[in-house]
Amino acid sequence: MTEQSNHEPSTLGFVDEWMTPKEICRELQIPEQTFYQWRVKHAGPKAHRIGRHLRISRTDFNAWLATTEDPVV
């Protein structure tokens, strides 16, 4: 039996990318402080504590980002 690495497909047929808060902030072009303020207010993307590290799945990030769309009026 082989151990599954980050680059092998999962049982669901895809590999989810894990992002750091710094990567999220770089992509959104926001200060890290904003990300952590969102966490306190439960307003940001769903995050997971893995050991002492905070990670956000790309799937969860994209789903959260879709909810922030400003409707055209």
Distance bins in CASP14 RR format, pairs under 12 A and 6 or more apart:
PFRMAT RR
TARGET T0000
AUTHOR 0000-0000-0000
RMODE 2
METHOD distances of the structure
MODEL  1
2 8 0 0 0 0 1 0 0 0 0 0 0
4 10 1 0 0 1 0 0 0 0 0 0 0
4 11 0 0 0 0 1 0 0 0 0 0 0
4 12 0 0 0 0 0 1 0 0 0 0 0
4 13 0 0 0 0 0 1 0 0 0 0 0
4 15 0 0 0 0 1 0 0 0 0 0 0
5 15 0 0 0 0 1 0 0 0 0 0 0
6 15 1 0 0 1 0 0 0 0 0 0 0
6 16 0 0 0 0 1 0 0 0 0 0 0
6 17 0 0 0 0 1 0 0 0 0 0 0
6 18 0 0 0 0 1 0 0 0 0 0 0
6 55 0 0 0 0 0 1 0 0 0 0 0
7 14 0 0 0 0 0 1 0 0 0 0 0
7 15 1 0 0 1 0 0 0 0 0 0 0
7 16 0 0 0 0 0 1 0 0 0 0 0
7 17 0 0 0 0 0 1 0 0 0 0 0
8 14 0 0 0 0 0 1 0 0 0 0 0
8 15 1 0 0 1 0 0 0 0 0 0 0
9 15 1 0 0 1 0 0 0 0 0 0 0
9 16 0 0 0 0 0 1 0 0 0 0 0
10 16 1 0 0 1 0 0 0 0 0 0 0
10 17 0 0 0 0 0 1 0 0 0 0 0
10 57 0 0 0 0 0 1 0 0 0 0 0
10 59 0 0 0 0 0 1 0 0 0 0 0
12 59 0 0 0 0 0 1 0 0 0 0 0
14 57 0 0 0 0 0 1 0 0 0 0 0
14 58 0 0 0 0 0 1 0 0 0 0 0
14 59 0 0 0 0 1 0 0 0 0 0 0
15 57 0 0 0 0 0 1 0 0 0 0 0
15 58 0 0 0 0 1 0 0 0 0 0 0
15 59 0 0 0 0 0 1 0 0 0 0 0
16 48 0 0 0 0 0 1 0 0 0 0 0
16 55 0 0 0 0 0 1 0 0 0 0 0
16 56 0 0 0 0 0 1 0 0 0 0 0
16 57 1 0 1 0 0 0 0 0 0 0 0
16 58 1 0 1 0 0 0 0 0 0 0 0
16 59 1 0 1 0 0 0 0 0 0 0 0
16 60 0 0 0 0 1 0 0 0 0 0 0
16 61 0 0 0 0 0 1 0 0 0 0 0
16 62 0 0 0 0 0 1 0 0 0 0 0
16 63 0 0 0 0 0 1 0 0 0 0 0
17 23 0 0 0 0 1 0 0 0 0 0 0
17 24 0 0 0 0 0 1 0 0 0 0 0
17 27 0 0 0 0 0 1 0 0 0 0 0
17 55 0 0 0 0 1 0 0 0 0 0 0
17 56 0 0 0 0 1 0 0 0 0 0 0
17 57 1 0 0 1 0 0 0 0 0 0 0
17 58 1 0 1 0 0 0 0 0 0 0 0
17 59 0 0 0 0 1 0 0 0 0 0 0
17 60 0 0 0 0 0 1 0 0 0 0 0
17 61 0 0 0 0 1 0 0 0 0 0 0
17 62 0 0 0 0 0 1 0 0 0 0 0
18 24 0 0 0 0 0 1 0 0 0 0 0
18 47 0 0 0 0 0 1 0 0 0 0 0
18 48 0 0 0 0 1 0 0 0 0 0 0
18 50 1 0 0 1 0 0 0 0 0 0 0
18 53 0 0 0 0 1 0 0 0 0 0 0
18 54 0 0 0 0 0 1 0 0 0 0 0
18 55 1 0 1 0 0 0 0 0 0 0 0
18 56 1 0 0 1 0 0 0 0 0 0 0
18 57 1 0 0 1 0 0 0 0 0 0 0
18 58 1 0 0 1 0 0 0 0 0 0 0
18 59 0 0 0 0 0 1 0 0 0 0 0
18 60 0 0 0 0 1 0 0 0 0 0 0
18 61 0 0 0 0 1 0 0 0 0 0 0
19 25 0 0 0 0 1 0 0 0 0 0 0
19 26 0 0 0 0 1 0 0 0 0 0 0
19 27 1 0 0 1 0 0 0 0 0 0 0
19 28 0 0 0 0 0 1 0 0 0 0 0
19 35 0 0 0 0 0 1 0 0 0 0 0
19 45 0 0 0 0 1 0 0 0 0 0 0
19 46 0 0 0 0 0 1 0 0 0 0 0
19 47 0 0 0 0 1 0 0 0 0 0 0
19 48 0 0 0 0 0 1 0 0 0 0 0
19 50 0 0 0 0 0 1 0 0 0 0 0
19 53 0 0 0 0 0 1 0 0 0 0 0
19 54 0 0 0 0 1 0 0 0 0 0 0
19 55 1 0 0 1 0 0 0 0 0 0 0
19 56 1 0 1 0 0 0 0 0 0 0 0
19 57 1 0 0 1 0 0 0 0 0 0 0
19 58 1 0 0 1 0 0 0 0 0 0 0
19 59 0 0 0 0 0 1 0 0 0 0 0
19 60 0 0 0 0 1 0 0 0 0 0 0
19 61 1 0 0 1 0 0 0 0 0 0 0
19 62 0 0 0 0 0 1 0 0 0 0 0
19 64 0 0 0 0 0 1 0 0 0 0 0
19 65 0 0 0 0 0 1 0 0 0 0 0
20 26 0 0 0 0 1 0 0 0 0 0 0
20 27 0 0 0 0 0 1 0 0 0 0 0
20 32 0 0 0 0 1 0 0 0 0 0 0
20 35 0 0 0 0 0 1 0 0 0 0 0
20 47 0 0 0 0 1 0 0 0 0 0 0
20 48 0 0 0 0 0 1 0 0 0 0 0
20 50 0 0 0 0 0 1 0 0 0 0 0
20 53 1 0 0 1 0 0 0 0 0 0 0
20 54 1 0 0 1 0 0 0 0 0 0 0
20 55 1 0 0 1 0 0 0 0 0 0 0
20 56 1 0 0 1 0 0 0 0 0 0 0
20 57 0 0 0 0 0 1 0 0 0 0 0
20 58 0 0 0 0 0 1 0 0 0 0 0
20 61 0 0 0 0 0 1 0 0 0 0 0
21 27 0 0 0 0 0 1 0 0 0 0 0
21 28 0 0 0 0 0 1 0 0 0 0 0
21 30 0 0 0 0 0 1 0 0 0 0 0
21 31 0 0 0 0 0 1 0 0 0 0 0
21 32 1 0 0 1 0 0 0 0 0 0 0
21 33 0 0 0 0 0 1 0 0 0 0 0
21 34 0 0 0 0 0 1 0 0 0 0 0
21 35 1 0 1 0 0 0 0 0 0 0 0
21 36 1 0 0 1 0 0 0 0 0 0 0
21 37 0 0 0 0 0 1 0 0 0 0 0
21 38 0 0 0 0 1 0 0 0 0 0 0
21 39 0 0 0 0 1 0 0 0 0 0 0
21 44 0 0 0 0 0 1 0 0 0 0 0
21 45 0 0 0 0 1 0 0 0 0 0 0
21 47 1 0 0 1 0 0 0 0 0 0 0
21 48 0 0 0 0 0 1 0 0 0 0 0
21 49 0 0 0 0 0 1 0 0 0 0 0
21 53 0 0 0 0 1 0 0 0 0 0 0
21 54 1 0 1 0 0 0 0 0 0 0 0
21 55 0 0 0 0 1 0 0 0 0 0 0
21 56 1 0 0 1 0 0 0 0 0 0 0
21 61 0 0 0 0 0 1 0 0 0 0 0
22 28 0 0 0 0 0 1 0 0 0 0 0
22 30 0 0 0 0 0 1 0 0 0 0 0
22 31 0 0 0 0 0 1 0 0 0 0 0
22 32 1 0 0 1 0 0 0 0 0 0 0
22 33 0 0 0 0 0 1 0 0 0 0 0
22 35 0 0 0 0 1 0 0 0 0 0 0
22 36 0 0 0 0 0 1 0 0 0 0 0
22 53 0 0 0 0 0 1 0 0 0 0 0
22 54 0 0 0 0 1 0 0 0 0 0 0
22 55 0 0 0 0 0 1 0 0 0 0 0
22 56 0 0 0 0 0 1 0 0 0 0 0
23 29 0 0 0 0 0 1 0 0 0 0 0
23 30 0 0 0 0 0 1 0 0 0 0 0
23 32 0 0 0 0 0 1 0 0 0 0 0
23 35 0 0 0 0 0 1 0 0 0 0 0
23 45 0 0 0 0 0 1 0 0 0 0 0
23 54 0 0 0 0 0 1 0 0 0 0 0
23 55 0 0 0 0 1 0 0 0 0 0 0
23 56 0 0 0 0 1 0 0 0 0 0 0
23 57 0 0 0 0 0 1 0 0 0 0 0
23 58 0 0 0 0 1 0 0 0 0 0 0
23 61 0 0 0 0 1 0 0 0 0 0 0
24 30 0 0 0 0 1 0 0 0 0 0 0
24 31 0 0 0 0 0 1 0 0 0 0 0
24 32 0 0 0 0 1 0 0 0 0 0 0
24 34 0 0 0 0 1 0 0 0 0 0 0
24 35 1 0 0 1 0 0 0 0 0 0 0
24 36 0 0 0 0 0 1 0 0 0 0 0
24 38 0 0 0 0 1 0 0 0 0 0 0
24 39 0 0 0 0 0 1 0 0 0 0 0
24 44 0 0 0 0 1 0 0 0 0 0 0
24 45 1 0 0 1 0 0 0 0 0 0 0
24 46 0 0 0 0 0 1 0 0 0 0 0
24 47 0 0 0 0 1 0 0 0 0 0 0
24 54 0 0 0 0 1 0 0 0 0 0 0
24 55 0 0 0 0 1 0 0 0 0 0 0
24 56 1 0 1 0 0 0 0 0 0 0 0
24 57 0 0 0 0 0 1 0 0 0 0 0
24 58 0 0 0 0 1 0 0 0 0 0 0
24 60 0 0 0 0 0 1 0 0 0 0 0
24 61 1 0 0 1 0 0 0 0 0 0 0
24 62 0 0 0 0 0 1 0 0 0 0 0
24 64 0 0 0 0 1 0 0 0 0 0 0
24 65 0 0 0 0 1 0 0 0 0 0 0
25 31 1 0 0 1 0 0 0 0 0 0 0
25 32 1 0 1 0 0 0 0 0 0 0 0
25 33 0 0 0 0 1 0 0 0 0 0 0
25 34 1 0 0 1 0 0 0 0 0 0 0
25 35 1 0 1 0 0 0 0 0 0 0 0
25 36 0 0 0 0 1 0 0 0 0 0 0
25 37 0 0 0 0 0 1 0 0 0 0 0
25 38 0 0 0 0 0 1 0 0 0 0 0
25 44 0 0 0 0 0 1 0 0 0 0 0
25 45 0 0 0 0 0 1 0 0 0 0 0
25 54 0 0 0 0 0 1 0 0 0 0 0
25 56 0 0 0 0 0 1 0 0 0 0 0
25 61 0 0 0 0 0 1 0 0 0 0 0
26 32 0 0 0 0 1 0 0 0 0 0 0
26 35 0 0 0 0 0 1 0 0 0 0 0
27 35 0 0 0 0 0 1 0 0 0 0 0
27 45 0 0 0 0 0 1 0 0 0 0 0
27 56 0 0 0 0 0 1 0 0 0 0 0
27 58 0 0 0 0 0 1 0 0 0 0 0
27 61 0 0 0 0 1 0 0 0 0 0 0
27 62 0 0 0 0 0 1 0 0 0 0 0
27 65 0 0 0 0 1 0 0 0 0 0 0
28 34 0 0 0 0 1 0 0 0 0 0 0
28 35 0 0 0 0 1 0 0 0 0 0 0
28 38 0 0 0 0 0 1 0 0 0 0 0
28 44 0 0 0 0 0 1 0 0 0 0 0
28 45 0 0 0 0 1 0 0 0 0 0 0
28 56 0 0 0 0 0 1 0 0 0 0 0
28 61 0 0 0 0 1 0 0 0 0 0 0
28 64 0 0 0 0 0 1 0 0 0 0 0
28 65 0 0 0 0 1 0 0 0 0 0 0
28 68 0 0 0 0 1 0 0 0 0 0 0
29 35 0 0 0 0 0 1 0 0 0 0 0
30 36 0 0 0 0 0 1 0 0 0 0 0
30 37 0 0 0 0 1 0 0 0 0 0 0
30 38 0 0 0 0 1 0 0 0 0 0 0
30 44 0 0 0 0 0 1 0 0 0 0 0
30 68 0 0 0 0 0 1 0 0 0 0 0
31 37 0 0 0 0 1 0 0 0 0 0 0
31 38 0 0 0 0 0 1 0 0 0 0 0
32 38 0 0 0 0 0 1 0 0 0 0 0
32 39 0 0 0 0 0 1 0 0 0 0 0
32 54 0 0 0 0 0 1 0 0 0 0 0
33 39 0 0 0 0 0 1 0 0 0 0 0
33 40 0 0 0 0 0 1 0 0 0 0 0
34 40 0 0 0 0 0 1 0 0 0 0 0
34 41 0 0 0 0 0 1 0 0 0 0 0
34 43 0 0 0 0 0 1 0 0 0 0 0
34 44 0 0 0 0 1 0 0 0 0 0 0
35 41 0 0 0 0 0 1 0 0 0 0 0
35 43 0 0 0 0 0 1 0 0 0 0 0
35 44 1 0 0 1 0 0 0 0 0 0 0
35 45 0 0 0 0 1 0 0 0 0 0 0
35 47 0 0 0 0 1 0 0 0 0 0 0
35 54 0 0 0 0 1 0 0 0 0 0 0
35 56 0 0 0 0 1 0 0 0 0 0 0
35 61 0 0 0 0 0 1 0 0 0 0 0
35 64 0 0 0 0 0 1 0 0 0 0 0
36 43 0 0 0 0 0 1 0 0 0 0 0
36 44 0 0 0 0 1 0 0 0 0 0 0
36 47 0 0 0 0 0 1 0 0 0 0 0
36 54 0 0 0 0 1 0 0 0 0 0 0
37 43 0 0 0 0 1 0 0 0 0 0 0
37 44 0 0 0 0 1 0 0 0 0 0 0
38 44 1 1 0 0 0 0 0 0 0 0 0
38 45 0 0 0 0 1 0 0 0 0 0 0
38 46 0 0 0 0 0 1 0 0 0 0 0
38 47 0 0 0 0 1 0 0 0 0 0 0
38 56 0 0 0 0 0 1 0 0 0 0 0
38 64 0 0 0 0 1 0 0 0 0 0 0
38 68 0 0 0 0 0 1 0 0 0 0 0
39 45 0 0 0 0 1 0 0 0 0 0 0
39 46 0 0 0 0 0 1 0 0 0 0 0
39 47 1 0 0 1 0 0 0 0 0 0 0
39 48 0 0 0 0 0 1 0 0 0 0 0
39 49 0 0 0 0 0 1 0 0 0 0 0
39 54 0 0 0 0 1 0 0 0 0 0 0
39 56 0 0 0 0 0 1 0 0 0 0 0
39 64 0 0 0 0 0 1 0 0 0 0 0
40 47 0 0 0 0 0 1 0 0 0 0 0
42 64 0 0 0 0 0 1 0 0 0 0 0
43 64 0 0 0 0 1 0 0 0 0 0 0
43 67 0 0 0 0 0 1 0 0 0 0 0
43 68 0 0 0 0 1 0 0 0 0 0 0
44 54 0 0 0 0 0 1 0 0 0 0 0
44 56 0 0 0 0 1 0 0 0 0 0 0
44 60 0 0 0 0 1 0 0 0 0 0 0
44 61 0 0 0 0 1 0 0 0 0 0 0
44 63 0 0 0 0 0 1 0 0 0 0 0
44 64 1 0 0 1 0 0 0 0 0 0 0
44 65 0 0 0 0 1 0 0 0 0 0 0
44 67 0 0 0 0 1 0 0 0 0 0 0
44 68 0 0 0 0 1 0 0 0 0 0 0
45 54 0 0 0 0 0 1 0 0 0 0 0
45 55 0 0 0 0 0 1 0 0 0 0 0
45 56 1 0 1 0 0 0 0 0 0 0 0
45 57 0 0 0 0 1 0 0 0 0 0 0
45 58 0 0 0 0 1 0 0 0 0 0 0
45 59 0 0 0 0 1 0 0 0 0 0 0
45 60 1 0 1 0 0 0 0 0 0 0 0
45 61 1 0 1 0 0 0 0 0 0 0 0
45 62 0 0 0 0 1 0 0 0 0 0 0
45 63 1 0 0 1 0 0 0 0 0 0 0
45 64 1 1 0 0 0 0 0 0 0 0 0
45 65 1 0 0 1 0 0 0 0 0 0 0
45 66 0 0 0 0 0 1 0 0 0 0 0
45 67 0 0 0 0 1 0 0 0 0 0 0
45 68 0 0 0 0 1 0 0 0 0 0 0
46 54 0 0 0 0 0 1 0 0 0 0 0
46 55 0 0 0 0 0 1 0 0 0 0 0
46 56 1 0 0 1 0 0 0 0 0 0 0
46 57 1 0 0 1 0 0 0 0 0 0 0
46 58 0 0 0 0 0 1 0 0 0 0 0
46 59 0 0 0 0 1 0 0 0 0 0 0
46 60 1 0 1 0 0 0 0 0 0 0 0
46 61 0 0 0 0 1 0 0 0 0 0 0
46 62 0 0 0 0 0 1 0 0 0 0 0
46 63 0 0 0 0 1 0 0 0 0 0 0
46 64 1 0 0 1 0 0 0 0 0 0 0
46 65 0 0 0 0 0 1 0 0 0 0 0
46 67 0 0 0 0 0 1 0 0 0 0 0
47 53 0 0 0 0 0 1 0 0 0 0 0
47 54 1 0 1 0 0 0 0 0 0 0 0
47 55 1 0 0 1 0 0 0 0 0 0 0
47 56 1 0 1 0 0 0 0 0 0 0 0
47 57 0 0 0 0 1 0 0 0 0 0 0
47 60 1 0 0 1 0 0 0 0 0 0 0
47 61 0 0 0 0 1 0 0 0 0 0 0
47 64 0 0 0 0 1 0 0 0 0 0 0
48 54 1 0 0 1 0 0 0 0 0 0 0
48 55 1 0 1 0 0 0 0 0 0 0 0
48 56 1 0 0 1 0 0 0 0 0 0 0
48 57 1 0 0 1 0 0 0 0 0 0 0
48 59 0 0 0 0 0 1 0 0 0 0 0
48 60 0 0 0 0 1 0 0 0 0 0 0
48 61 0 0 0 0 0 1 0 0 0 0 0
49 55 0 0 0 0 1 0 0 0 0 0 0
49 56 0 0 0 0 0 1 0 0 0 0 0
50 56 0 0 0 0 0 1 0 0 0 0 0
50 57 0 0 0 0 0 1 0 0 0 0 0
55 61 0 0 0 0 0 1 0 0 0 0 0
56 62 0 0 0 0 0 1 0 0 0 0 0
56 63 0 0 0 0 0 1 0 0 0 0 0
56 64 0 0 0 0 1 0 0 0 0 0 0
56 65 0 0 0 0 0 1 0 0 0 0 0
57 63 0 0 0 0 1 0 0 0 0 0 0
57 64 0 0 0 0 0 1 0 0 0 0 0
58 64 0 0 0 0 0 1 0 0 0 0 0
58 65 0 0 0 0 0 1 0 0 0 0 0
59 65 0 0 0 0 0 1 0 0 0 0 0
59 66 0 0 0 0 0 1 0 0 0 0 0
60 66 0 0 0 0 0 1 0 0 0 0 0
60 67 0 0 0 0 0 1 0 0 0 0 0
61 67 0 0 0 0 0 1 0 0 0 0 0
61 68 0 0 0 0 0 1 0 0 0 0 0
62 68 0 0 0 0 0 1 0 0 0 0 0
62 69 0 0 0 0 0 1 0 0 0 0 0
63 69 0 0 0 0 0 1 0 0 0 0 0
END
